[in-house]
Amino acid sequence: MTPSNLLFAALFLACGGGSGTTDTGTTADSGTVGTTDTAPVDETCHDNLVLSGGKSFGECGGTCIWAVTLSDNAARLIVSDWDGTVHADNSGVITPGGLSAACGAANALAGDTLDSVYGCPDCADGGASNAAIERSGIRSVHEWETGNPPEILADVAALLDELMDALDSCNGTSKLAPGADCTPL
């Protein structure tokens, strides 16, 4: 198991329904990707959801893992190291622009075939990024080299990076407003 496989954080930007089934090769039902029963619904997303995302660095000391969770229009980022020490735990509010971006990114993938791994995630200490998505009720997890997302997942990667950066720095964006108690890392 690669270090990035440990990272799949629950990022549930619900833009519609879904049966919660999992395709082969994913870890959605193994407890590494979670969901919520109260996520916001936007009918324009149909059955396409961005479920999770994060990044990690395997040969790292200190802040090595970024994991973000979204539900009920709220976002939470936990930054930790490999021994579980939490260095930041920040929350914020997902804006209508953030929900719209998540829906657009998920809908753009409808009907496309996606690989579970692109490139060589976390090879040569370059870091691994990941996203889990749900399309028409089927969940799948996808990994790539940090900073080098596959073109097909570029919008998903950009959204996840923006949300993590906003909560890491406590600087708001058009997609997320950090909470008043946000502490920059």
Secondary structure, DSSP 8 states (H G I E B T S, - for coil): --GGGG------B--S----EE-TT--GGGTSS---TT----GGGTTEEEEEEEEE-SS-SSS-EEEEEEETTEEEEEEE-TT--EEEEEEEEE-HHHHHHHHHHHHHTTT----SB-S-TTGGG--EEEEEEEETTEEEEEEEETT---GGGHHHHHHHHHHHHHHHHT---SSEEE-TT----
